[in-house]
Amino acid sequence: MKRNPFLLIVVSLAFVACTSEQKKLPDRITMSVKELENKIKGGWAGQTIGVTFGGPTEFRYKGKMIPDSIEIPWKDDYVRWYFDNQPGLYDDIYMDLTFVDILERLGMDAPADSIATAFANAGFSLWHANQAARYNILRGIMPPASGHWKNNLHSNCIDFQIEADFAGLMSPGMVNTSSEICDRVGHIMNYADGWYGGVYVAAMYSLAFVSDDIEFIVREALKSIPVESNYYKCMTQVLDWYQENPDDWKTVWHLIESAGWREDCPKGIDNPVNIEATVNSAYVLLGLLYGDGDFFKSMDIATRCGQDSDCNPSTCAGIIGTIKGYDNIPEEWLKPLQNAEEIDFSHTTMSLNDTYRIGMQHAIKMIEANDGNVNGDEVTIRVQIPKAVRLEQNPTDFIRVKKDSFGKNGISVNDFEPYKFKGNGIVFNGRVTGKSNVTDYVAEVDIYLDGEKYSSMKMPLDFRKRTTEVFWAFELSEKEHSIEMKLLNPVVDADVIIENAIVFSASASSL
């Protein structure tokens, strides 16, 4: 039979139009109260399962994949065992809950300063951008300055990315509302790419209430990120590679590795560890895109990408859990979790059961505050079209040109000779060491630049209050410089150790 080409074109155009229409966000969406609760529970449960699954592999595979030959174990008592024996594994969750608790106590409009103060004085230990922010806040540097690159050398790290889940879960279908929460909270510890990682994750959670199409979710959520940003370019590149290699996540993993997304964290320079938001977000995308909506497959791929391989599957499993809902998480994953749902997370007074309840209350408040409503057993959400947050970019005229290490164990500040370098920036990594009888010791170090006093550093021995670096300076004149350090209050049982110096310049030719 002869086919009518005109009819085929009409049919094709109608199909495209129909498909395009299906890919648009609705103006409003109505679901049962039970379904909303099921999705919120699924998000929190998925996070907890994901971080438990990936926990044993965290940073054991740096710059390499976990081979298929390596079995990642899962046992019926796994979640309960970690709660009882290694509760620090759940820092992804109890950091989220710190912010949930603050909003519960102070209200949904709690200002950034109040959130930051509670965060900085919490009892748990922190790392990277979080710890640098705590140090800043305890010295009176409040957000957004506490997360800005000039004050926080870890501002591009993953920290807020792994703590932003709550913002999306309390803003179902309301992406821009989640971005506003991310603005207040995320700038406590991050800036630019580090902040965008949290904004993007929260946006994906928010849209997981509205759609079950993974590719649509990740692409639509990316509209929350400015197209000019480094982060947007990285995620877009991953999506392009996915289109070119729809059945081969390992090829895309290698492309990500070879793309040269830089590690700005001072601890990661000349080190295979990559704690930066961009690369770890890329791994989250691999888990989501290649996981085919399967809870285990998504989590497994994100874990096998390596690096921060407990946080990334936690994010993946949380988003998949939100899409599917708690009741649809396979029993082999859900049953071990249920054995621990009544236990408070470390450093909190909140269990998963508490979190489910409070999370539902917060979501209802946000829905009603944003032109939605609850009518009996149904919830109507006014869906928001994602809008890009403001553009933030780290400067590009600070290029790492040199790293000098001062021996395997570093050197005492008392033995530190004047350090000469040519460039426009310098970072000294180091730490305070000491015995238990001087835990309150705060080393006071004066830094001299080119013979003139430049600044003073107060460095607590207390691990919880520590600074992540001894000293740093940027925006210097591009010329020869000399740095000297003097410890003002030496004690017998403590010392300041200088580990290495990292030199920056406006041009790589200074190498």
C-alpha positions as CSV (number, residue, x, y, z in Angstrom):
1,M,0.0,0.0,0.0
2,K,1.3,3.4,-1.0
3,R,1.8,5.7,2.0
4,N,0.8,9.4,2.0
5,P,4.0,11.3,2.9
6,F,2.0,14.4,3.9
7,L,0.0,12.3,6.4
8,L,3.3,10.9,7.8
9,I,4.6,14.4,8.3
10,V,1.4,15.5,10.0
11,V,1.4,12.4,12.3
12,S,5.1,13.0,13.1
13,L,4.5,16.7,14.0
14,A,1.6,15.7,16.1
15,F,3.7,13.1,17.9
16,V,6.5,15.7,18.5
17,A,4.0,18.2,19.8
18,C,2.4,15.7,22.1
19,T,5.8,14.6,23.4
20,S,6.9,18.2,23.9
21,E,3.7,18.9,25.8
22,Q,4.3,16.0,28.0
23,K,7.7,17.3,28.9
24,K,6.4,20.6,30.2
25,L,5.7,21.2,33.9
26,P,2.1,21.5,34.8
27,D,0.8,24.7,36.4
28,R,-0.6,22.8,39.3
29,I,-0.5,19.2,40.5
30,T,-2.9,17.4,42.9
31,M,-2.0,14.3,44.8
32,S,-3.3,12.6,47.9
33,V,-1.8,13.5,51.3
34,K,-0.7,9.9,51.6
35,E,1.2,10.1,48.3
36,L,3.0,13.3,49.3
37,E,4.0,11.7,52.6
38,N,5.1,8.6,50.8
39,K,7.4,10.6,48.6
40,I,8.9,12.6,51.5
41,K,9.5,9.4,53.4
42,G,11.0,7.8,50.3
43,G,13.5,10.7,49.9
44,W,14.8,10.5,53.5
45,A,14.8,6.7,53.5
46,G,16.7,6.6,50.1
47,Q,19.4,9.0,51.4
48,T,19.9,6.9,54.5
49,I,20.1,3.6,52.5
50,G,22.4,5.1,49.9
51,V,25.0,6.4,52.4
52,T,24.9,3.1,54.2
53,F,25.5,1.2,51.0
54,G,28.4,3.3,49.8
55,G,29.9,3.9,53.3
56,P,32.6,1.2,53.2
57,T,34.0,2.5,49.9
58,E,34.2,6.3,50.7
59,F,37.4,7.8,49.3
60,R,38.9,4.3,48.9
61,Y,38.7,4.7,45.1
62,K,40.2,8.0,44.2
63,G,40.4,8.8,40.5
64,K,39.4,5.3,39.6
65,M,36.2,3.2,39.3
66,I,35.2,0.4,41.7
67,P,35.6,-2.7,39.4
68,D,32.6,-4.9,38.8
69,S,34.7,-7.7,40.4
70,I,34.5,-6.0,43.8
71,E,31.3,-6.9,45.5
72,I,29.7,-4.1,47.6
73,P,28.1,-6.0,50.5
74,W,24.6,-5.4,51.9
75,K,23.3,-7.2,54.9
76,D,20.0,-7.2,56.8
77,D,21.5,-5.7,59.9
78,Y,23.7,-3.1,58.0
79,V,21.8,0.1,58.8
80,R,21.3,-0.8,62.5
81,W,24.9,-1.8,62.8
82,Y,26.2,1.6,61.5
83,F,23.7,3.5,63.7
84,D,25.1,1.6,66.7
85,N,28.8,1.4,65.9
86,Q,29.7,4.1,63.3
87,P,27.0,6.8,63.6
88,G,29.3,9.4,62.0
89,L,28.7,7.7,58.7
90,Y,25.4,9.6,58.6
91,D,26.9,13.1,58.5
92,D,25.0,13.6,55.2
93,I,21.8,13.1,57.1
94,Y,22.4,14.8,60.5
95,M,23.8,17.8,58.7
96,D,20.5,18.1,56.8
97,L,18.6,17.6,60.1
98,T,20.6,20.4,61.7
99,F,18.9,22.8,59.3
100,V,15.6,21.1,59.5
101,D,15.7,21.4,63.3
102,I,16.6,25.1,63.1
103,L,13.7,25.9,60.8
104,E,11.4,23.9,63.1
105,R,12.5,25.9,66.1
106,L,12.9,29.4,64.6
107,G,10.4,29.2,61.7
108,M,10.6,28.7,58.0
109,D,11.9,32.3,57.5
110,A,14.8,31.9,60.0
111,P,17.6,34.2,58.9
112,A,21.0,33.0,57.6
113,D,22.9,34.4,60.7
114,S,20.7,32.4,63.1
115,I,21.1,29.2,61.0
116,A,24.9,29.8,60.8
117,T,25.3,30.3,64.5
118,A,23.5,27.1,65.4
119,F,25.5,25.3,62.7
120,A,28.9,26.6,64.0
121,N,28.2,25.7,67.6
122,A,26.9,22.2,67.0
123,G,28.8,19.4,68.6
124,F,29.7,17.3,65.6
125,S,33.1,17.5,63.7
126,L,33.2,19.0,60.3
127,W,35.5,19.0,57.3
128,H,36.4,21.1,54.2
129,A,34.0,23.9,53.4
130,N,31.9,23.2,56.5
131,Q,34.8,23.4,58.8
132,A,36.2,26.5,57.2
133,A,32.8,28.1,57.6
134,R,32.6,27.1,61.2
135,Y,36.0,28.7,61.8
136,N,34.9,31.9,60.1
137,I,31.6,32.1,61.9
138,L,33.2,31.6,65.3
139,R,35.5,34.5,64.5
140,G,32.5,36.7,63.5
141,I,32.6,36.2,59.7
142,M,29.0,35.5,58.9
143,P,27.3,34.3,55.7
144,P,27.6,34.9,52.8
145,A,31.2,35.9,53.7
146,S,31.8,32.7,55.6
147,G,31.4,30.7,52.4
148,H,33.0,33.1,50.0
149,W,36.2,32.0,48.2
150,K,38.3,34.8,49.7
151,N,37.5,33.5,53.2
152,N,36.8,29.8,52.5
153,L,39.3,28.0,50.3
154,H,36.9,25.0,50.1
155,S,34.1,27.0,48.7
156,N,33.8,24.7,45.6
157,C,33.7,21.5,47.7
158,I,30.8,19.1,47.9
159,D,29.6,20.1,51.4
160,F,26.3,21.9,50.6
161,Q,25.6,19.5,47.8
162,I,25.3,16.6,50.3
163,E,23.3,18.8,52.8
164,A,20.7,20.4,50.4
165,D,18.3,17.4,50.2
166,F,16.1,18.9,52.9
167,A,15.4,22.1,50.8
168,G,14.0,20.1,47.9
169,L,12.0,17.7,50.1
170,M,10.3,20.6,51.9
171,S,9.5,22.3,48.6
172,P,7.7,19.7,46.5
173,G,7.3,21.0,43.0
174,M,8.4,24.5,44.1
175,V,11.9,24.7,42.7
176,N,12.4,28.4,43.2
177,T,11.4,28.1,46.8
178,S,14.0,25.4,47.3
179,S,16.6,27.8,45.7
180,E,15.7,30.5,48.1
181,I,16.3,28.2,51.1
182,C,19.6,27.1,49.4
183,D,20.6,30.8,49.2
184,R,20.2,31.3,53.0
185,V,21.8,28.0,54.0
186,G,24.2,27.2,51.2
187,H,26.2,30.4,51.4
188,I,27.1,29.6,55.0
189,M,29.8,27.2,53.7
190,N,29.9,27.4,49.9
191,Y,30.1,29.8,46.9
192,A,29.8,29.4,43.1
193,D,30.2,25.8,42.0
194,G,29.9,24.5,45.6
195,W,26.7,26.4,46.1
196,Y,25.3,25.4,42.7
197,G,25.8,21.7,43.6
198,G,23.3,22.1,46.5
199,V,20.9,24.2,44.4
200,Y,20.9,21.6,41.7
201,V,20.4,18.7,44.0
202,A,17.5,20.4,45.8
203,A,15.9,21.3,42.4
204,M,16.0,17.6,41.4
205,Y,14.4,16.5,44.6
206,S,11.7,19.2,44.2
207,L,10.9,18.0,40.6
208,A,10.9,14.4,41.7
209,F,7.5,15.1,43.2
210,V,6.2,16.2,39.8
211,S,7.7,13.8,37.3
212,D,9.0,10.3,37.1
213,D,11.1,11.0,34.0
214,I,14.7,11.0,35.2
215,E,16.1,12.7,32.1
216,F,13.4,15.4,32.2
217,I,14.1,16.0,35.9
218,V,17.9,16.4,35.6
219,R,17.5,18.7,32.5
220,E,14.7,20.8,34.0
221,A,16.5,21.2,37.3
222,L,19.5,22.4,35.5
223,K,17.5,25.5,34.5
224,S,18.1,26.7,38.1
225,I,21.8,27.1,37.4
226,P,23.2,30.1,35.4
227,V,24.3,28.9,31.9
228,E,27.5,31.0,32.2
229,S,28.7,29.1,35.3
230,N,31.4,26.4,35.3
231,Y,29.0,24.0,37.1
232,Y,26.4,24.4,34.3
233,K,29.0,23.7,31.7
234,C,30.1,20.5,33.4
235,M,26.6,19.1,33.9
236,T,25.7,20.0,30.3
237,Q,28.8,18.2,29.1
238,V,27.8,15.1,31.0
239,L,24.3,15.2,29.5
240,D,25.8,15.5,26.0
241,W,28.1,12.6,26.6
242,Y,25.1,10.6,27.8
243,Q,23.3,11.3,24.5
244,E,26.3,10.0,22.6
245,N,26.8,7.0,24.9
246,P,23.4,6.0,26.1
247,D,24.4,2.5,27.2
248,D,27.9,3.0,28.5
249,W,28.4,5.0,31.7
250,K,32.0,3.8,32.0
251,T,33.0,5.6,28.8
252,V,31.4,8.8,30.1
253,W,33.2,8.3,33.5
254,H,36.5,8.3,31.6
255,L,35.4,11.4,29.6
256,I,34.7,13.2,32.9
257,E,38.1,12.2,34.2
258,S,39.9,13.5,31.1
259,A,37.9,16.7,30.9
260,G,40.1,18.4,33.5
261,W,37.5,19.7,35.9
262,R,39.9,21.2,38.3
263,E,40.3,20.5,42.0
264,D,40.5,23.8,43.9
265,C,40.5,22.3,47.4
266,P,43.9,22.8,48.9
267,K,43.8,19.3,50.3
268,G,43.2,17.9,46.8
269,I,46.0,19.6,44.9
270,D,48.5,17.0,43.6
271,N,46.4,14.4,45.3
272,P,44.0,11.9,43.6
273,V,41.2,12.8,46.0
274,N,38.5,15.0,44.4
275,I,36.0,16.5,46.8
276,E,34.8,19.2,44.5
277,A,31.1,19.6,43.7
278,T,31.3,19.5,39.9
279,V,32.9,16.1,39.5
280,N,30.9,14.5,42.3
281,S,27.7,16.0,40.8
282,A,28.7,14.4,37.5
283,Y,28.8,11.1,39.2
284,V,25.3,11.6,40.7
285,L,24.1,12.3,37.1
286,L,25.7,9.0,35.9
287,G,23.8,7.1,38.6
288,L,20.5,8.8,37.7
289,L,20.8,8.7,33.9
290,Y,22.1,5.2,33.6
291,G,20.2,3.7,36.5
292,D,17.0,3.4,34.4
293,G,15.0,4.4,37.5
294,D,16.1,1.2,39.3
295,F,16.8,1.9,42.9
296,F,19.8,-0.5,43.2
297,K,21.3,0.2,39.8
298,S,21.3,4.0,40.3
299,M,22.9,3.7,43.7
300,D,25.5,1.1,42.5
301,I,26.7,3.2,39.5
302,A,27.0,6.3,41.6
303,T,29.0,4.3,44.2
304,R,31.3,2.7,41.6
305,C,32.3,6.1,40.2
306,G,34.5,6.4,43.3
307,Q,35.7,9.5,45.2
308,D,32.9,10.5,47.7
309,S,31.2,7.2,47.1
310,D,28.8,7.3,50.1
311,C,27.5,10.8,49.5
312,N,26.8,10.4,45.8
313,P,24.7,7.2,46.1
314,S,22.9,8.9,49.0
315,T,21.8,11.7,46.7
316,C,20.9,9.3,43.9
317,A,18.9,7.0,46.1
318,G,17.2,9.9,47.8
319,I,16.0,11.3,44.5
320,I,14.9,7.9,43.2
321,G,13.2,7.3,46.6
322,T,11.3,10.5,46.2
323,I,10.1,9.6,42.7
324,K,9.0,6.1,43.7
325,G,7.8,6.7,47.2
326,Y,8.7,4.9,50.4
327,D,6.3,2.0,49.8
328,N,8.0,1.2,46.5
329,I,11.5,0.9,47.7
330,P,12.4,-2.8,47.3
331,E,12.1,-4.8,50.5
332,E,15.7,-5.9,50.5
333,W,16.7,-2.3,51.0
334,L,13.8,-1.0,53.1
335,K,13.6,-3.8,55.7
336,P,17.2,-3.2,57.1
337,L,16.3,0.5,57.3
338,Q,13.2,-0.1,59.2
339,N,15.2,-1.8,62.0
340,A,16.8,1.7,62.7
341,E,14.0,4.1,62.0
342,E,13.4,4.8,65.7
343,I,17.0,5.6,66.6
344,D,18.1,9.3,66.8
345,F,20.8,10.3,64.4
346,S,24.1,11.2,66.0
347,H,24.2,14.8,67.4
348,T,20.4,15.2,67.0
349,T,17.2,14.4,68.9
350,M,15.6,13.2,65.6
351,S,15.1,9.7,64.3
352,L,13.9,8.9,60.8
353,N,10.4,8.5,62.1
354,D,10.7,12.1,63.5
355,T,12.1,13.3,60.2
356,Y,9.3,11.8,58.2
357,R,6.7,13.6,60.4
358,I,8.5,17.0,60.5
359,G,9.4,16.8,56.9
360,M,5.7,16.4,56.0
361,Q,4.7,19.3,58.3
362,H,7.3,21.6,56.6
363,A,6.2,20.6,53.1
364,I,2.6,21.4,53.9
365,K,3.6,24.8,55.3
366,M,5.6,25.6,52.2
367,I,2.8,24.4,49.9
368,E,0.3,26.6,51.6
369,A,2.7,29.6,51.7
370,N,3.2,29.3,47.9
371,D,-0.4,29.4,46.5
372,G,-1.1,25.7,47.2
373,N,-3.6,24.2,49.5
374,V,-4.7,21.1,51.4
375,N,-8.3,20.1,51.0
376,G,-9.2,17.0,53.0
377,D,-7.2,14.1,51.7
378,E,-5.8,16.0,48.8
379,V,-2.9,18.4,48.3
380,T,-2.7,20.8,45.4
381,I,0.7,22.2,44.6
382,R,1.4,25.3,42.6
383,V,4.3,24.1,40.4
384,Q,7.1,26.6,39.8
385,I,9.0,26.9,36.5
386,P,12.7,26.9,37.4
387,K,14.5,30.2,37.3
388,A,18.3,30.5,37.3
389,V,19.8,31.7,40.5
390,R,22.4,34.5,40.4
391,L,25.7,34.0,38.7
392,E,28.7,33.4,41.0
393,Q,32.2,32.7,39.6
394,N,35.5,32.1,41.2
395,P,38.3,34.2,39.7
396,T,40.3,32.6,36.9
397,D,43.5,34.7,37.4
398,F,44.8,32.5,40.2
399,I,46.5,29.6,38.5
400,R,48.4,27.0,40.6
401,V,52.0,27.0,39.5
402,K,53.9,25.4,42.4
403,K,53.5,23.2,45.5
404,D,56.3,22.8,48.0
405,S,56.1,20.1,50.7
406,F,58.0,20.5,53.9
407,G,58.9,16.9,54.5
408,K,56.7,13.9,55.2
409,N,55.4,15.2,58.5
410,G,55.9,19.0,57.9
411,I,58.0,21.4,59.9
412,S,57.4,23.3,63.1
413,V,56.6,26.9,62.7
414,N,59.6,27.6,65.0
415,D,61.8,26.1,62.3
416,F,60.1,27.9,59.4
417,E,62.6,29.9,57.3
418,P,61.4,32.9,55.2
419,Y,59.6,31.4,52.2
420,K,60.2,33.2,48.9
421,F,57.9,32.8,45.9
422,K,56.8,34.7,42.8
423,G,53.0,35.0,42.2
424,N,49.8,36.6,43.2
425,G,48.6,34.1,45.8
426,I,49.8,31.7,48.4
427,V,48.3,29.0,50.7
428,F,50.0,27.3,53.6
429,N,48.5,24.0,54.7
430,G,49.2,22.8,58.2
431,R,47.8,22.0,61.6
432,V,48.1,22.4,65.4
433,T,49.3,19.4,67.3
434,G,49.3,18.9,71.0
435,K,48.7,16.7,74.1
436,S,45.4,16.3,75.9
437,N,46.5,18.6,78.7
438,V,46.4,21.6,76.4
439,T,43.2,21.0,74.4
440,D,42.2,24.6,75.1
441,Y,45.4,25.9,73.4
442,V,44.9,28.5,70.6
443,A,48.1,29.2,68.8
444,E,48.6,32.8,67.8
445,V,50.7,33.2,64.6
446,D,51.8,36.5,63.1
447,I,52.4,36.5,59.3
448,Y,54.8,38.9,57.7
449,L,54.7,39.6,54.0
450,D,57.7,41.2,52.5
451,G,58.9,42.3,55.9
452,E,55.7,43.9,57.0
453,K,53.1,42.4,59.3
454,Y,50.3,41.2,57.1
455,S,47.9,39.3,59.4
456,S,47.5,37.2,62.5
457,M,46.0,33.7,62.7
458,K,44.4,32.2,65.8
459,M,44.6,28.4,65.4
460,P,42.7,26.3,68.0
461,L,44.1,22.9,68.9
462,D,40.5,21.7,69.4
463,F,39.7,19.6,66.3
464,R,36.1,20.8,66.3
465,K,37.2,24.5,66.1
466,R,40.3,24.1,64.0
467,T,41.2,26.1,60.9
468,T,41.7,24.1,57.8
469,E,44.8,26.2,56.7
470,V,47.6,28.0,58.5
471,F,47.5,31.1,56.2
472,W,46.4,32.2,52.7
473,A,46.5,35.4,50.7
474,F,45.3,36.3,47.2
475,E,45.2,39.4,45.1
476,L,48.9,40.1,45.7
477,S,51.0,42.0,43.3
478,E,52.5,39.7,40.7
479,K,56.1,39.8,41.9
480,E,58.7,38.2,44.2
481,H,57.4,37.9,47.8
482,S,58.7,36.6,51.1
483,I,56.6,35.1,53.9
484,E,57.7,34.8,57.5
485,M,55.8,33.4,60.5
486,K,56.2,33.9,64.2
487,L,54.4,31.9,66.9
488,L,53.6,34.4,69.7
489,N,52.5,32.0,72.5
490,P,54.5,28.8,72.3
491,V,53.9,26.1,74.9
492,V,55.8,22.9,75.7
493,D,53.0,20.4,74.7
494,A,51.8,21.9,71.5
495,D,53.1,23.1,68.1
496,V,52.1,24.5,64.8
497,I,53.1,22.3,61.9
498,I,53.5,23.7,58.3
499,E,52.9,21.0,55.8
500,N,53.2,22.6,52.4
501,A,52.9,25.9,50.4
502,I,50.9,26.3,47.2
503,V,51.8,29.2,45.0
504,F,49.4,30.9,42.5
505,S,50.0,33.2,39.6
506,A,48.0,35.0,37.0
507,S,49.9,33.1,34.4
508,A,51.0,29.5,34.1
509,S,54.2,30.8,32.6
510,S,55.4,31.6,36.1
511,L,56.0,27.9,36.7
